[in-house]
Amino acid sequence: MGNAAARTFIPDHPTPPLPNSPNRVPGSQIIRELEALTGQGCPITFRRLIDLVASNRVPLDMRGGRWGVDRHRLPEVAEALGMTVRANSPAPAL
């Protein structure tokens, strides 16, 4: 059967670590964060959000195989979705 070590896959480059920064909003929480930032209900579903990302209309990115956005870019995402950031909402952390 041969040597098992000869069949072991070794990637050319290491996989980047998963982001765990407190300034990073994971994809599963983006809609909730947008609603808190704007005081409005988000007009789309997460699936539709990813469709907009694929067409370069919303600035999300994928790190470590997971969709997300840096917290300071949330107002940009809200604007791309036609949402307005509340004047009294806390500024996104940098």
N, CA, C and O atoms as CSV, one atom per row, in Angstrom:
chain,resi,resn,atom,element,x,y,z
A,1,MET,N,N,0.803,-1.194,0.000
A,1,MET,CA,C,0.000,0.000,0.000
A,1,MET,C,C,0.848,1.260,0.000
A,1,MET,O,O,0.378,2.309,-0.442
A,2,GLY,N,N,2.044,1.193,0.466
A,2,GLY,CA,C,2.903,2.372,0.441
A,2,GLY,C,C,2.951,3.085,1.777
A,2,GLY,O,O,2.271,2.718,2.735
A,3,ASN,N,N,3.761,4.094,1.806
A,3,ASN,CA,C,3.987,4.866,3.009
A,3,ASN,C,C,2.891,5.927,3.173
A,3,ASN,O,O,2.628,6.691,2.245
A,4,ALA,N,N,2.257,5.976,4.338
A,4,ALA,CA,C,1.187,6.953,4.602
A,4,ALA,C,C,1.733,8.380,4.570
A,4,ALA,O,O,1.024,9.305,4.174
A,5,ALA,N,N,2.981,8.563,4.983
A,5,ALA,CA,C,3.567,9.897,4.996
A,5,ALA,C,C,3.696,10.450,3.579
A,5,ALA,O,O,3.629,11.664,3.389
A,6,ALA,N,N,3.876,9.599,2.599
A,6,ALA,CA,C,4.010,10.053,1.220
A,6,ALA,C,C,2.692,10.597,0.685
A,6,ALA,O,O,2.684,11.370,-0.273
A,7,ARG,N,N,1.586,10.204,1.289
A,7,ARG,CA,C,0.272,10.666,0.826
A,7,ARG,C,C,-0.240,11.867,1.617
A,7,ARG,O,O,-1.321,12.375,1.319
A,8,THR,N,N,0.498,12.326,2.601
A,8,THR,CA,C,0.067,13.444,3.436
A,8,THR,C,C,0.164,14.741,2.644
A,8,THR,O,O,1.185,15.028,2.019
A,9,PHE,N,N,-0.917,15.520,2.679
A,9,PHE,CA,C,-0.947,16.799,1.981
A,9,PHE,C,C,-0.325,17.878,2.859
A,9,PHE,O,O,-0.709,18.043,4.017
A,10,ILE,N,N,0.624,18.601,2.308
A,10,ILE,CA,C,1.239,19.721,3.006
A,10,ILE,C,C,1.007,20.953,2.137
A,10,ILE,O,O,1.499,21.009,1.010
A,11,PRO,N,N,0.257,21.956,2.647
A,11,PRO,CA,C,-0.038,23.128,1.835
A,11,PRO,C,C,1.222,23.934,1.532
A,11,PRO,O,O,2.193,23.896,2.288
A,12,ASP,N,N,1.193,24.665,0.416
A,12,ASP,CA,C,2.321,25.505,0.026
A,12,ASP,C,C,2.518,26.676,0.981
A,12,ASP,O,O,3.636,27.151,1.177
A,13,HIS,N,N,1.429,27.130,1.564
A,13,HIS,CA,C,1.508,28.261,2.488
A,13,HIS,C,C,0.567,28.009,3.655
A,13,HIS,O,O,-0.443,27.323,3.498
A,14,PRO,N,N,0.884,28.552,4.820
A,14,PRO,CA,C,0.021,28.314,5.974
A,14,PRO,C,C,-1.312,29.048,5.840
A,14,PRO,O,O,-1.383,30.108,5.217
A,15,THR,N,N,-2.342,28.493,6.413
A,15,THR,CA,C,-3.641,29.142,6.443
A,15,THR,C,C,-3.576,30.301,7.427
A,15,THR,O,O,-3.069,30.137,8.537
A,16,PRO,N,N,-4.085,31.482,7.035
A,16,PRO,CA,C,-4.031,32.606,7.980
A,16,PRO,C,C,-4.886,32.310,9.209
A,16,PRO,O,O,-5.885,31.596,9.121
A,17,PRO,N,N,-4.494,32.856,10.340
A,17,PRO,CA,C,-5.274,32.600,11.547
A,17,PRO,C,C,-6.657,33.222,11.441
A,17,PRO,O,O,-6.848,34.212,10.734
A,18,LEU,N,N,-7.619,32.641,12.145
A,18,LEU,CA,C,-8.960,33.217,12.161
A,18,LEU,C,C,-8.924,34.546,12.894
A,18,LEU,O,O,-8.265,34.674,13.926
A,19,PRO,N,N,-9.627,35.529,12.367
A,19,PRO,CA,C,-9.627,36.832,13.038
A,19,PRO,C,C,-10.408,36.750,14.344
A,19,PRO,O,O,-11.505,36.193,14.387
A,20,ASN,N,N,-9.844,37.302,15.396
A,20,ASN,CA,C,-10.548,37.332,16.664
A,20,ASN,C,C,-10.427,38.698,17.309
A,20,ASN,O,O,-10.513,38.833,18.530
A,21,SER,N,N,-10.225,39.707,16.479
A,21,SER,CA,C,-10.074,41.064,16.963
A,21,SER,C,C,-11.417,41.600,17.441
A,21,SER,O,O,-12.443,41.345,16.810
A,22,PRO,N,N,-11.425,42.337,18.548
A,22,PRO,CA,C,-12.687,42.948,18.991
A,22,PRO,C,C,-13.173,44.023,18.018
A,22,PRO,O,O,-14.331,44.436,18.082
A,23,ASN,N,N,-12.301,44.477,17.123
A,23,ASN,CA,C,-12.674,45.479,16.137
A,23,ASN,C,C,-13.154,44.860,14.837
A,23,ASN,O,O,-13.340,45.567,13.847
A,24,ARG,N,N,-13.353,43.571,14.826
A,24,ARG,CA,C,-13.835,42.842,13.649
A,24,ARG,C,C,-15.237,42.318,13.941
A,24,ARG,O,O,-15.465,41.675,14.965
A,25,VAL,N,N,-16.173,42.597,13.036
A,25,VAL,CA,C,-17.547,42.117,13.201
A,25,VAL,C,C,-17.725,40.914,12.286
A,25,VAL,O,O,-17.621,41.047,11.067
A,26,PRO,N,N,-17.994,39.731,12.859
A,26,PRO,CA,C,-18.189,38.549,12.017
A,26,PRO,C,C,-19.485,38.654,11.224
A,26,PRO,O,O,-20.422,39.341,11.632
A,27,GLY,N,N,-19.530,37.971,10.097
A,27,GLY,CA,C,-20.676,38.029,9.205
A,27,GLY,C,C,-21.996,37.740,9.885
A,27,GLY,O,O,-23.014,38.347,9.551
A,28,SER,N,N,-21.992,36.826,10.829
A,28,SER,CA,C,-23.234,36.450,11.506
A,28,SER,C,C,-23.801,37.575,12.371
A,28,SER,O,O,-24.966,37.519,12.764
A,29,GLN,N,N,-22.998,38.591,12.671
A,29,GLN,CA,C,-23.448,39.674,13.540
A,29,GLN,C,C,-23.578,41.020,12.826
A,29,GLN,O,O,-23.967,42.011,13.444
A,30,ILE,N,N,-23.256,41.063,11.537
A,30,ILE,CA,C,-23.252,42.342,10.828
A,30,ILE,C,C,-24.626,42.999,10.822
A,30,ILE,O,O,-24.732,44.197,11.086
A,31,ILE,N,N,-25.672,42.248,10.529
A,31,ILE,CA,C,-27.009,42.846,10.459
A,31,ILE,C,C,-27.409,43.410,11.820
A,31,ILE,O,O,-27.954,44.512,11.894
A,32,ARG,N,N,-27.150,42.677,12.887
A,32,ARG,CA,C,-27.463,43.155,14.240
A,32,ARG,C,C,-26.688,44.439,14.552
A,32,ARG,O,O,-27.246,45.380,15.116
A,33,GLU,N,N,-25.418,44.477,14.192
A,33,GLU,CA,C,-24.593,45.667,14.440
A,33,GLU,C,C,-25.080,46.866,13.621
A,33,GLU,O,O,-25.086,47.995,14.113
A,34,LEU,N,N,-25.487,46.618,12.371
A,34,LEU,CA,C,-26.018,47.704,11.539
A,34,LEU,C,C,-27.311,48.262,12.138
A,34,LEU,O,O,-27.520,49.476,12.135
A,35,GLU,N,N,-28.170,47.396,12.645
A,35,GLU,CA,C,-29.417,47.847,13.252
A,35,GLU,C,C,-29.138,48.686,14.497
A,35,GLU,O,O,-29.826,49.678,14.739
A,36,ALA,N,N,-28.144,48.302,15.285
A,36,ALA,CA,C,-27.778,49.069,16.478
A,36,ALA,C,C,-27.163,50.416,16.097
A,36,ALA,O,O,-27.412,51.421,16.762
A,37,LEU,N,N,-26.377,50.438,15.052
A,37,LEU,CA,C,-25.704,51.656,14.613
A,37,LEU,C,C,-26.672,52.661,14.012
A,37,LEU,O,O,-26.506,53.868,14.182
A,38,THR,N,N,-27.687,52.163,13.306
A,38,THR,CA,C,-28.588,53.058,12.585
A,38,THR,C,C,-29.929,53.265,13.282
A,38,THR,O,O,-30.609,54.258,13.023
A,39,GLY,N,N,-30.317,52.349,14.154
A,39,GLY,CA,C,-31.628,52.431,14.774
A,39,GLY,C,C,-32.736,52.034,13.812
A,39,GLY,O,O,-33.909,52.303,14.074
A,40,GLN,N,N,-32.383,51.402,12.711
A,40,GLN,CA,C,-33.335,50.976,11.688
A,40,GLN,C,C,-33.247,49.463,11.526
A,40,GLN,O,O,-32.223,48.851,11.829
A,41,GLY,N,N,-34.318,48.882,11.052
A,41,GLY,CA,C,-34.266,47.477,10.696
A,41,GLY,C,C,-33.457,47.330,9.418
A,41,GLY,O,O,-33.581,48.151,8.509
A,42,CYS,N,N,-32.645,46.312,9.340
A,42,CYS,CA,C,-31.833,46.098,8.133
A,42,CYS,C,C,-32.761,45.649,7.008
A,42,CYS,O,O,-33.562,44.733,7.191
A,43,PRO,N,N,-32.656,46.292,5.841
A,43,PRO,CA,C,-33.586,46.005,4.753
A,43,PRO,C,C,-33.326,44.695,4.010
A,43,PRO,O,O,-34.079,44.351,3.099
A,44,ILE,N,N,-32.282,43.960,4.379
A,44,ILE,CA,C,-31.954,42.744,3.639
A,44,ILE,C,C,-31.598,41.607,4.584
A,44,ILE,O,O,-31.387,41.818,5.778
A,45,THR,N,N,-31.537,40.417,4.042
A,45,THR,CA,C,-31.104,39.236,4.795
A,45,THR,C,C,-29.595,39.074,4.646
A,45,THR,O,O,-28.973,39.721,3.804
A,46,PHE,N,N,-29.018,38.214,5.464
A,46,PHE,CA,C,-27.588,37.950,5.356
A,46,PHE,C,C,-27.236,37.383,3.987
A,46,PHE,O,O,-26.209,37.740,3.409
A,47,ARG,N,N,-28.077,36.508,3.474
A,47,ARG,CA,C,-27.820,35.917,2.146
A,47,ARG,C,C,-27.764,36.998,1.070
A,47,ARG,O,O,-26.888,36.969,0.205
A,48,ARG,N,N,-28.686,37.942,1.119
A,48,ARG,CA,C,-28.693,39.046,0.147
A,48,ARG,C,C,-27.453,39.929,0.347
A,48,ARG,O,O,-26.895,40.442,-0.623
A,49,LEU,N,N,-27.031,40.102,1.579
A,49,LEU,CA,C,-25.827,40.873,1.874
A,49,LEU,C,C,-24.621,40.250,1.175
A,49,LEU,O,O,-23.818,40.960,0.570
A,50,ILE,N,N,-24.493,38.936,1.257
A,50,ILE,CA,C,-23.373,38.255,0.611
A,50,ILE,C,C,-23.478,38.374,-0.913
A,50,ILE,O,O,-22.454,38.487,-1.588
A,51,ASP,N,N,-24.687,38.352,-1.462
A,51,ASP,CA,C,-24.860,38.576,-2.903
A,51,ASP,C,C,-24.347,39.963,-3.296
A,51,ASP,O,O,-23.717,40.121,-4.342
A,52,LEU,N,N,-24.614,40.963,-2.462
A,52,LEU,CA,C,-24.135,42.318,-2.736
A,52,LEU,C,C,-22.616,42.411,-2.615
A,52,LEU,O,O,-21.975,43.165,-3.347
A,53,VAL,N,N,-22.054,41.654,-1.705
A,53,VAL,CA,C,-20.587,41.599,-1.574
A,53,VAL,C,C,-19.983,41.021,-2.849
A,53,VAL,O,O,-18.981,41.526,-3.358
A,54,ALA,N,N,-20.598,39.964,-3.358
A,54,ALA,CA,C,-20.098,39.307,-4.569
A,54,ALA,C,C,-20.137,40.251,-5.776
A,54,ALA,O,O,-19.330,40.115,-6.695
A,55,SER,N,N,-21.064,41.198,-5.775
A,55,SER,CA,C,-21.142,42.152,-6.884
A,55,SER,C,C,-20.411,43.458,-6.556
A,55,SER,O,O,-20.593,44.462,-7.245
A,56,ASN,N,N,-19.587,43.444,-5.505
A,56,ASN,CA,C,-18.758,44.590,-5.103
A,56,ASN,C,C,-19.561,45.827,-4.740
A,56,ASN,O,O,-19.102,46.948,-4.960
A,57,ARG,N,N,-20.750,45.641,-4.189
A,57,ARG,CA,C,-21.566,46.783,-3.787
A,57,ARG,C,C,-21.491,47.051,-2.290
A,57,ARG,O,O,-21.902,48.117,-1.830
A,58,VAL,N,N,-20.968,46.091,-1.524
A,58,VAL,CA,C,-20.835,46.228,-0.075
A,58,VAL,C,C,-19.423,45.803,0.306
A,58,VAL,O,O,-18.952,44.762,-0.151
A,59,PRO,N,N,-18.731,46.602,1.145
A,59,PRO,CA,C,-17.324,46.335,1.454
A,59,PRO,C,C,-17.071,45.337,2.581
A,59,PRO,O,O,-16.514,45.710,3.614
A,60,LEU,N,N,-17.466,44.087,2.407
A,60,LEU,CA,C,-17.104,43.034,3.350
A,60,LEU,C,C,-15.916,42.279,2.774
A,60,LEU,O,O,-15.643,42.362,1.576
A,61,ASP,N,N,-15.219,41.552,3.615
A,61,ASP,CA,C,-14.131,40.725,3.107
A,61,ASP,C,C,-14.114,39.401,3.851
A,61,ASP,O,O,-14.774,39.226,4.875
A,62,MET,N,N,-13.351,38.491,3.311
A,62,MET,CA,C,-13.257,37.164,3.908
A,62,MET,C,C,-11.849,36.993,4.474
A,62,MET,O,O,-10.854,37.205,3.780
A,63,ARG,N,N,-11.788,36.609,5.739
A,63,ARG,CA,C,-10.511,36.318,6.393
A,63,ARG,C,C,-10.650,34.986,7.104
A,63,ARG,O,O,-11.616,34.754,7.831
A,64,GLY,N,N,-9.707,34.140,6.894
A,64,GLY,CA,C,-9.759,32.830,7.540
A,64,GLY,C,C,-10.988,32.036,7.134
A,64,GLY,O,O,-11.476,31.209,7.904
A,65,GLY,N,N,-11.493,32.281,5.926
A,65,GLY,CA,C,-12.649,31.554,5.430
A,65,GLY,C,C,-13.981,32.046,5.973
A,65,GLY,O,O,-14.999,31.369,5.826
A,66,ARG,N,N,-13.986,33.228,6.604
A,66,ARG,CA,C,-15.224,33.763,7.191
A,66,ARG,C,C,-15.447,35.204,6.754
A,66,ARG,O,O,-14.525,36.019,6.732
A,67,TRP,N,N,-16.706,35.496,6.406
A,67,TRP,CA,C,-17.066,36.856,6.033
A,67,TRP,C,C,-17.084,37.733,7.269
A,67,TRP,O,O,-17.415,37.277,8.363
A,68,GLY,N,N,-16.725,39.000,7.086
A,68,GLY,CA,C,-16.770,39.954,8.183
A,68,GLY,C,C,-16.394,41.334,7.691
A,68,GLY,O,O,-16.144,41.544,6.504
A,69,VAL,N,N,-16.358,42.271,8.625
A,69,VAL,CA,C,-15.999,43.643,8.302
A,69,VAL,C,C,-15.323,44.261,9.520
A,69,VAL,O,O,-15.669,43.950,10.660
A,70,ASP,N,N,-14.368,45.128,9.271
A,70,ASP,CA,C,-13.753,45.870,10.371
A,70,ASP,C,C,-14.784,46.868,10.890
A,70,ASP,O,O,-15.486,47.512,10.110
A,71,ARG,N,N,-14.867,46.987,12.205
A,71,ARG,CA,C,-15.907,47.795,12.836
A,71,ARG,C,C,-15.931,49.238,12.307
A,71,ARG,O,O,-17.012,49.808,12.154
A,72,HIS,N,N,-14.794,49.825,12.033
A,72,HIS,CA,C,-14.782,51.219,11.565
A,72,HIS,C,C,-15.401,51.375,10.172
A,72,HIS,O,O,-15.673,52.496,9.741
A,73,ARG,N,N,-15.624,50.261,9.465
A,73,ARG,CA,C,-16.238,50.327,8.131
A,73,ARG,C,C,-17.750,50.104,8.160
A,73,ARG,O,O,-18.388,50.134,7.107
A,74,LEU,N,N,-18.338,49.881,9.336
A,74,LEU,CA,C,-19.781,49.668,9.428
A,74,LEU,C,C,-20.599,50.825,8.840
A,74,LEU,O,O,-21.589,50.565,8.156
A,75,PRO,N,N,-20.226,52.103,9.080
A,75,PRO,CA,C,-20.994,53.182,8.447
A,75,PRO,C,C,-20.973,53.101,6.914
A,75,PRO,O,O,-21.958,53.443,6.260
A,76,GLU,N,N,-19.866,52.653,6.354
A,76,GLU,CA,C,-19.753,52.457,4.909
A,76,GLU,C,C,-20.729,51.383,4.421
A,76,GLU,O,O,-21.385,51.542,3.391
A,77,VAL,N,N,-20.810,50.291,5.179
A,77,VAL,CA,C,-21.727,49.205,4.837
A,77,VAL,C,C,-23.164,49.698,4.933
A,77,VAL,O,O,-23.981,49.419,4.056
A,78,ALA,N,N,-23.472,50.436,6.004
A,78,ALA,CA,C,-24.824,50.973,6.182
A,78,ALA,C,C,-25.205,51.874,5.012
A,78,ALA,O,O,-26.313,51.776,4.484
A,79,GLU,N,N,-24.305,52.734,4.615
A,79,GLU,CA,C,-24.565,53.646,3.493
A,79,GLU,C,C,-24.803,52.864,2.194
A,79,GLU,O,O,-25.688,53.206,1.410
A,80,ALA,N,N,-24.016,51.827,1.979
A,80,ALA,CA,C,-24.171,51.013,0.771
A,80,ALA,C,C,-25.542,50.334,0.726
A,80,ALA,O,O,-26.046,50.010,-0.350
A,81,LEU,N,N,-26.142,50.123,1.906
A,81,LEU,CA,C,-27.456,49.490,1.984
A,81,LEU,C,C,-28.590,50.509,2.060
A,81,LEU,O,O,-29.756,50.136,2.184
A,82,GLY,N,N,-28.242,51.808,1.986
A,82,GLY,CA,C,-29.263,52.851,2.038
A,82,GLY,C,C,-29.721,53.176,3.447
A,82,GLY,O,O,-30.780,53.776,3.632
A,83,MET,N,N,-28.936,52.787,4.442
A,83,MET,CA,C,-29.271,53.063,5.842
A,83,MET,C,C,-28.546,54.333,6.275
A,83,MET,O,O,-27.505,54.677,5.715
A,84,THR,N,N,-29.094,55.034,7.274
A,84,THR,CA,C,-28.500,56.265,7.782
A,84,THR,C,C,-28.023,56.041,9.208
A,84,THR,O,O,-28.774,55.546,10.049
A,85,VAL,N,N,-26.782,56.402,9.478
A,85,VAL,CA,C,-26.222,56.240,10.819
A,85,VAL,C,C,-26.827,57.314,11.724
A,85,VAL,O,O,-26.870,58.490,11.360
A,86,ARG,N,N,-27.293,56.902,12.901
A,86,ARG,CA,C,-27.882,57.843,13.865
A,86,ARG,C,C,-26.824,58.830,14.349
A,86,ARG,O,O,-25.653,58.482,14.501
A,87,ALA,N,N,-27.253,60.053,14.586
A,87,ALA,CA,C,-26.344,61.085,15.063
A,87,ALA,C,C,-25.821,60.757,16.452
A,87,ALA,O,O,-24.679,61.091,16.766
A,88,ASN,N,N,-26.626,60.112,17.294
A,88,ASN,CA,C,-26.209,59.812,18.663
A,88,ASN,C,C,-25.652,58.414,18.842
A,88,ASN,O,O,-25.446,57.967,19.970
A,89,SER,N,N,-25.406,57.713,17.732
A,89,SER,CA,C,-24.847,56.366,17.860
A,89,SER,C,C,-23.367,56.446,18.210
A,89,SER,O,O,-22.670,57.356,17.761
A,90,PRO,N,N,-22.893,55.513,18.996
A,90,PRO,CA,C,-21.471,55.537,19.362
A,90,PRO,C,C,-20.610,55.324,18.120
A,90,PRO,O,O,-20.953,54.556,17.221
A,91,ALA,N,N,-19.486,56.027,18.102
A,91,ALA,CA,C,-18.560,55.881,16.972
A,91,ALA,C,C,-17.978,54.477,16.986
A,91,ALA,O,O,-17.642,53.962,18.052
A,92,PRO,N,N,-17.852,53.856,15.834
A,92,PRO,CA,C,-17.239,52.531,15.785
A,92,PRO,C,C,-15.803,52.598,16.308
A,92,PRO,O,O,-15.076,53.547,16.013
A,93,ALA,N,N,-15.406,51.614,17.065
A,93,ALA,CA,C,-14.047,51.545,17.603
A,93,ALA,C,C,-13.053,51.311,16.477
A,93,ALA,O,O,-13.350,50.628,15.496
A,94,LEU,N,N,-11.888,51.880,16.632
A,94,LEU,CA,C,-10.831,51.671,15.634
A,94,LEU,C,C,-9.857,50.633,16.096
A,94,LEU,O,O,-8.900,50.325,15.385
